[in-house]
Amino acid sequence: MAQSKIAICHQSLVWGDAIGHDAVGMYRLLKTFGLAPILVCEAAVNLPADVTATSLNELDVNSVCLLIFHHSQYWAGGERLLAAINCPVILRYHNITPAHFFAPYSPLHMAGCSEGREMTKRLLQLKGRPLWIADSAYNKQDLVESGADPDTIRVVPPFNRIQSLTGYSNHADYDSSVVDFLFVGRCAPNKGHSHLLRVMRAFLDQGDKNARLRIVGEIHPSLAAYHANLADQMAGLGLQANVELIPHSPDAELRNLFRAAHIYLCFSEHEGFCVPVIEAQAVGLPVVASGAAAVGETIGTEQFVAEPPASPADYRFYAALCHRVVRDAELRSELVLQGERNARTRFSAESIENAFAGALYEVLYRQ
């Protein structure tokens, strides 16, 4: 077993992306076990030098003793691989964004999400009852509602990079006349950008503080219509001078953004986990969020999280929470303390490694 290959697969593996970090985390742990992991994909971007990746076409399927298949989208090549492989399979489920989010903006993304959901149903019919590993209890429930047997699903949070952030602390000046808000996530319709803008407008209207919202995330060319819609909303709300869209931020710059911000805002409407929330907590950045999908589960207890906003009164409510975080040092300290505890205990490297190793052992040695 020590020299057998364990293939960790996803259509694209990007360092800086949550799935890329999860796959690399699995790879590194398997190396420490004396196993021979290999990353398999159709596109690899900026992967660390200590990992080995190969293209899907170059993979020798007969050399693979275990396939860990990351499922987050429709992938025709991945389905062909699953049909050709003759070894145990672990299906890592990151969830798939419901297609309706993309309907007004991108037929391409809408079709891809629909096909991805259909692919999930086909994966549930694979022979041999593969073990599913869901990022969250929310993802597990999504699988169960799609027809999965709950006994075939384990919940293991994704490997992440919060350990590299715990040596850094937030240093925002809460007496500043400008409040810096931060959101990290790709520029996509499920990420709740419209809610961010409306809370920003309400925050500015409620007090004498100026504010700046930095939104960090990839802007995909095929979602240009969505990006244009956001620009129109910013103009309509008079926020052109208060919002900065940052398509990409290297690790060091992103870390500095987390450290310099006053509040992390999250109103995403669909998340299978939500890694940036625990990254914010890990550096001591207070979070104000709505608890849609897996966000509430990820953020933990004793945090400022409520129902997704749906009315002007809701946006004023969230804006008032933000003002309270800025003004009330004692409350803010408690939010930060509980947030750090959540990130560093529930999602530490050790806890995730143990959970993943347990699932791995179950598959490799259940016979």
C-alpha positions in Angstrom: 0.0 0.0 0.0 2.9 2.4 0.8 3.8 2.7 -2.9 0.3 2.7 -4.4 -1.0 5.9 -5.9 -4.0 7.7 -4.4 -5.4 10.0 -7.0 -7.0 13.2 -5.8 -9.1 14.6 -8.6 -10.9 17.8 -9.6 -11.4 19.4 -13.0 -9.3 22.4 -11.9 -6.9 22.9 -9.0 -6.1 26.5 -8.1 -4.0 27.6 -5.2 -6.0 30.4 -3.6 -9.3 28.5 -4.2 -11.0 26.6 -1.3 -11.1 23.3 -3.3 -7.4 23.7 -4.3 -6.5 24.1 -0.6 -8.6 21.1 0.4 -7.0 18.9 -2.2 -3.5 20.0 -1.3 -4.2 19.5 2.4 -5.3 15.9 1.6 -2.1 15.4 -0.5 0.2 16.6 2.2 -1.4 14.5 4.9 -1.3 11.3 2.8 2.4 11.9 2.2 3.0 11.9 5.9 1.3 8.5 6.1 4.0 7.1 3.6 1.4 6.9 0.8 1.9 8.1 -2.7 -0.7 10.7 -3.5 -1.0 12.5 -6.9 -3.2 15.4 -7.9 -5.1 14.9 -11.1 -6.9 17.7 -13.0 -7.3 19.3 -16.4 -6.0 22.6 -15.2 -3.5 23.4 -12.4 -2.7 27.0 -11.4 0.0 28.2 -9.0 0.1 24.9 -7.0 2.8 24.7 -4.3 6.2 23.2 -5.3 5.9 20.3 -2.9 2.9 18.7 -4.6 2.9 16.6 -7.8 0.1 17.0 -10.3 -0.7 15.2 -13.6 -3.2 15.7 -16.3 -6.3 13.5 -16.5 -5.1 12.2 -19.9 -1.7 11.1 -18.4 -3.1 9.2 -15.5 -2.5 5.4 -15.5 -5.7 4.2 -13.9 -4.3 0.8 -13.3 -1.7 2.3 -10.9 -4.4 3.9 -8.6 -5.5 2.1 -5.4 -7.9 4.8 -4.3 -9.6 7.7 -6.1 -10.7 10.8 -4.1 -13.0 12.6 -6.4 -13.9 16.2 -5.6 -17.3 17.0 -6.8 -18.4 20.7 -7.2 -19.4 21.0 -10.8 -20.2 19.0 -14.0 -17.1 17.3 -15.2 -17.4 15.0 -18.2 -13.8 13.9 -18.0 -14.3 13.0 -14.3 -17.2 10.8 -15.1 -15.1 9.0 -17.7 -12.4 8.5 -15.1 -14.9 7.0 -12.6 -16.2 4.6 -15.3 -12.6 3.5 -16.1 -11.3 3.1 -12.6 -11.3 -0.2 -10.7 -10.5 0.7 -7.1 -12.3 2.1 -4.1 -13.7 5.6 -4.5 -14.3 8.5 -2.0 -16.6 11.3 -3.3 -15.7 14.6 -1.7 -18.9 16.8 -1.9 -18.5 20.6 -2.0 -22.1 21.2 -3.2 -23.2 22.8 -6.4 -24.7 26.2 -6.8 -28.4 26.0 -7.8 -28.8 27.0 -11.4 -31.5 29.7 -10.7 -28.9 32.1 -9.4 -27.3 32.4 -12.8 -30.5 32.5 -14.9 -30.6 36.3 -15.4 -26.9 36.5 -16.3 -25.2 33.4 -17.8 -26.9 30.6 -19.8 -23.4 28.9 -19.7 -23.2 28.9 -15.9 -26.9 28.0 -15.5 -26.4 24.9 -17.7 -23.2 23.9 -16.0 -24.9 24.0 -12.6 -27.9 22.1 -13.8 -25.7 19.4 -15.3 -23.7 19.3 -12.1 -26.8 18.6 -10.1 -27.7 15.8 -12.6 -24.2 14.4 -12.3 -24.7 14.2 -8.5 -27.7 12.0 -9.0 -25.6 9.7 -11.3 -22.8 9.6 -8.8 -25.3 8.4 -6.2 -25.9 5.4 -8.4 -22.3 4.3 -8.6 -21.7 0.6 -7.8 -20.0 -0.4 -4.6 -21.6 2.3 -2.3 -18.7 4.8 -2.4 -18.2 6.8 0.8 -19.2 10.4 0.5 -17.3 13.1 2.5 -19.3 16.3 2.8 -17.8 19.6 3.8 -20.6 20.4 6.2 -23.8 19.0 7.7 -25.6 21.3 5.2 -23.9 19.4 2.3 -24.7 16.1 3.9 -28.4 17.0 4.1 -28.3 18.1 0.4 -27.0 14.7 -0.5 -29.7 13.0 1.6 -32.4 15.0 -0.1 -30.9 13.9 -3.5 -31.3 10.3 -2.5 -28.1 9.4 -0.7 -28.0 6.9 2.2 -27.0 8.9 5.3 -24.9 5.9 6.4 -22.6 6.4 3.4 -21.8 10.1 4.3 -19.2 11.5 6.7 -18.8 15.2 7.5 -15.2 16.4 7.3 -14.6 20.2 7.0 -12.2 21.2 4.2 -8.5 21.5 4.8 -7.7 25.2 4.9 -4.9 27.7 5.6 -6.1 29.3 8.8 -3.0 27.9 10.6 -0.9 30.2 8.5 -3.1 33.1 9.7 -3.1 32.5 13.4 0.2 34.3 13.9 -1.3 37.5 12.7 -3.8 39.7 14.5 -6.3 42.2 13.3 -5.0 45.8 14.0 -7.9 48.0 12.8 -8.4 51.3 14.6 -12.0 51.4 15.6 -11.7 55.1 16.5 -11.0 55.9 12.8 -13.5 58.1 10.9 -13.6 55.4 8.1 -14.8 51.9 8.7 -13.4 49.2 6.4 -15.6 46.3 5.5 -14.4 43.2 3.7 -15.9 40.3 1.7 -14.0 37.6 0.0 -15.6 35.4 -2.7 -15.9 35.1 -6.4 -18.1 37.6 -8.2 -21.1 35.3 -8.7 -24.8 35.8 -8.1 -25.1 33.5 -5.2 -22.6 35.5 -3.1 -25.1 38.1 -2.0 -23.2 41.2 -3.3 -26.5 43.1 -3.6 -27.1 42.6 0.2 -23.6 43.9 0.9 -24.3 47.1 -1.0 -27.6 47.7 0.7 -26.2 47.2 4.1 -23.4 49.6 3.2 -25.9 52.2 2.2 -27.9 51.8 5.4 -24.7 52.0 7.5 -23.7 55.3 5.8 -27.2 56.7 6.3 -27.3 55.8 10.1 -24.3 57.6 11.4 -21.4 60.0 10.9 -18.8 57.4 10.0 -17.6 57.1 6.5 -17.1 53.5 5.2 -15.3 51.5 2.5 -16.2 48.0 1.3 -13.6 45.9 -0.3 -14.9 42.9 -2.3 -12.1 40.5 -3.2 -13.0 37.8 -5.8 -12.5 36.6 -9.4 -14.6 38.3 -12.0 -15.3 35.6 -14.7 -15.7 37.0 -18.2 -18.8 35.0 -18.8 -20.4 36.8 -15.8 -19.9 40.3 -17.3 -23.6 40.9 -17.2 -23.6 40.3 -13.4 -20.7 42.5 -12.9 -22.4 45.3 -14.9 -25.5 44.8 -12.8 -23.4 45.4 -9.6 -21.9 48.5 -11.1 -25.5 49.8 -11.8 -26.5 49.1 -8.2 -23.5 50.9 -6.8 -24.3 53.9 -8.9 -28.0 53.8 -8.0 -27.1 53.7 -4.3 -24.4 56.4 -4.6 -21.6 54.0 -3.5 -19.1 54.4 -6.4 -16.6 56.0 -4.0 -17.2 53.6 -1.2 -16.8 50.2 -2.9 -13.6 48.7 -4.3 -13.7 45.5 -6.4 -10.5 43.6 -6.3 -10.4 40.7 -8.8 -7.4 39.0 -7.3 -5.3 39.4 -4.2 -2.1 37.4 -3.5 -1.9 35.6 -0.1 0.1 38.3 1.6 -2.1 41.1 0.4 -5.3 39.2 1.3 -3.9 38.5 4.8 -3.2 42.3 5.2 -6.8 43.0 4.1 -8.1 40.7 6.8 -5.9 42.4 9.4 -6.8 45.9 8.4 -10.6 45.6 8.1 -13.0 46.5 10.9 -15.8 44.0 10.0 -16.1 41.0 7.8 -19.5 41.0 6.1 -21.2 37.9 4.6 -24.6 37.7 3.1 -23.9 34.8 0.7 -27.1 33.0 -0.3 -25.6 29.6 -1.1 -22.4 28.2 0.4 -21.4 24.6 1.0 -19.0 25.7 3.7 -17.6 29.3 3.6 -13.9 29.3 4.2 -13.4 33.1 4.3 -15.5 33.4 7.4 -13.2 31.2 9.5 -10.2 33.0 7.9 -11.6 36.2 9.2 -12.2 34.7 12.7 -8.7 33.3 12.7 -7.1 36.8 12.6 -9.6 38.3 15.1 -11.8 40.1 12.6 -15.4 40.3 13.8 -18.0 38.9 11.5 -21.5 40.1 10.8 -23.4 37.6 8.6 -26.7 36.1 7.6 -27.0 32.3 8.2 -28.1 31.1 4.8 -27.0 27.6 3.6 -23.9 26.5 5.5 -22.8 30.0 6.6 -24.5 29.8 10.0 -23.1 26.3 10.6 -19.6 27.4 9.7 -19.6 30.6 11.8 -20.4 28.9 15.0 -22.1 30.1 18.2 -22.1 33.5 20.0 -21.7 35.4 16.7 -23.7 38.2 15.0 -25.6 36.0 12.6 -29.3 36.3 11.7 -31.8 35.6 8.9 -31.0 36.7 5.4 -32.1 40.3 4.7 -35.2 40.7 2.6 -36.4 44.2 3.3 -35.2 47.8 3.9 -35.8 47.2 7.7 -33.5 44.1 7.5 -30.7 46.2 5.9 -31.1 48.8 8.6 -30.9 46.1 11.3 -27.6 44.7 10.0 -26.2 48.2 9.6 -27.1 48.9 13.2 -25.3 45.7 14.3 -22.2 47.0 12.4 -22.4 50.3 14.2 -22.6 48.5 17.5 -19.5 46.4 16.7 -17.6 49.6 15.9 -18.7 51.4 19.1 -18.8 48.7 21.7 -15.3 47.4 22.5 -16.4 44.9 25.1 -19.0 43.3 22.7 -16.4 43.3 19.9 -13.8 41.6 22.1 -16.4 38.8 22.9 -17.2 38.4 19.2 -13.5 38.1 18.4 -12.8 35.7 21.2 -15.7 33.3 20.3 -14.8 33.6 16.6 -11.2 32.7 17.2 -12.3 29.8 19.4 -14.6 28.5 16.6 -11.9 28.7 13.9 -9.1 27.3 16.0 -11.0 24.4 17.6 -13.5 23.2 15.1 -11.4 23.8 12.0 -7.8 23.3 13.2 -5.5 21.2 11.0 -5.4 18.5 13.7 -9.2 18.1 13.9 -9.6 18.0 10.1 -6.7 15.6 9.7 -8.2 13.2 12.3 -11.6 13.3 10.7 -10.3 12.7 7.2 -7.9 10.0 8.4 -10.9 8.2 10.0 -12.8 8.3 6.7 -9.8 7.1 4.8 -9.2 4.2 7.2 -12.8 3.2 6.9 -12.6 2.9 3.1 -9.1 1.3 2.8 -9.7 -1.3 5.6 -13.4 -1.8 5.7 -13.0 -5.2 4.0 
